Amino acid sequence: MNIYLISDNIDTRVGLRLVGIDGVVVHNLEELKEKLNYVISSPNIAILLIAENLAKKFPDIIDEIKLTKKLPLIVEIPDRHGTGRQANFVSSYIREATGIKI
């Protein structure tokens, strides 16, 4: 089982390629759909790393795959500019899910 990257940033692609993770850089919705179809149809790809920026631009497409497919596991990763999440996003997520403030 392999890991595959779909990013909108060449730096992320190059960095992960250095550690042996193959992937592509996409610039628009059509390219993203084409590469997602490739990943979904590939039996060897178990984990898809996708840039947070892409996941935020096209949440409906990403959410549909997450809800309807067992594989690949989709993991949103920040790029070199950092994450778009709040500093306390884990605590906020737990509070929303459980109602317990930690």
Secondary structure, 3 states (H helix, E strand, C coil): CEEEEEECCHHHHHHHHHCCCEEEECCCHHHHHHHHHHHHHCCCEEEEEEEHHHHHHCHHHHHHHHHHCCCCEEEEECECCECCCCCCHHHHHHHHHHCCCC
